[in-house]
C-alpha cells in the first residue's frame, strides 16, 4: 500500500491543487481580499494562470502515473458514454457566451436575472454540468487508480462548483434568482419534465447544436489520434 500510495502521490497533489485552488480562490473572503489588492482584472489573470498551471501539472502527472487496475474495463460503459456524450458536448457549446446569472463570474446578473432561455431550460449550469457528465463517464470507463484520482477530482470540482454557486446565489437573492431557479433546474431536463418551463429545441441555437455534435465527433474519433485510446473498436469486443 505504501508503494502504491507513493506512486500516485504527484498525481494526487496535482489534482488536489487543481481542485482546491478553484474553491479557495472563489471563496468570498479570499476573492474580495485579492480583488481589493490588485483589481478584478489582475485577479482573473492570476486565477487563470494558477488554474492552467495546475491543470497542466495534473495532466502530466496522469500521463506519468503507473497503471493500477481497480474495476477493469466495462465495455457496456462505452455504450453509455457514446450515448450520453452528445448531451455533454451540446450542453458545453450551448452554454458558451450566453448571459447566465448562474455562471461563474456573472453574479452581477443575479439581481436582474432574466427568465431561463435556450440551454438554460435544460440545466441552469450547462457548462459545469457538461464537465460533470464527461468526467463521470470517463470515471466509469477507466477503471484504474490514476483515472479515479484525475476524473474523480474533476467530478468533485464540477459538482462542488455547482453547489457553491447555488449557495452563493441563494444567499444574495433579492427575489430575481428565485424566479430564475423556479423555471430551471440543476439536473438536466428536470424543469422540463415537471412542466416548470417549456422549450423548443431551436431555442438552443442550431449553430450551437451543430457545434456540439461536431465536438462530439472530434472527441469520439480523436481518442486514438490524441491519446491512443480508441472508443468505437472496444464496443464490439467480447
Buried (B, 14 or more C-beta within 10 A) or exposed (E): EEEEEEBBEBBBBBBBBBBBBBBEBBEEEEBEEBBEEEEEEEBEEEBEEBBEBBBEBBBEBBEEBEEEEEEEEEEEBBEBBBEEBBBBBBBBBBBEEBEBBBBBEBBEBBEEBEEBBBBBBBBBBBBBBBBBBBBBBBBBBBBBBBBBBBBBBBBBBBBBBBEBBBEBBEEEBEEBBEBBBEBBBBEBEEBBEEEBBEBEEEBBBEEBBEBBBEBBEEBBEEBEEEEEEEBEEEEEEE
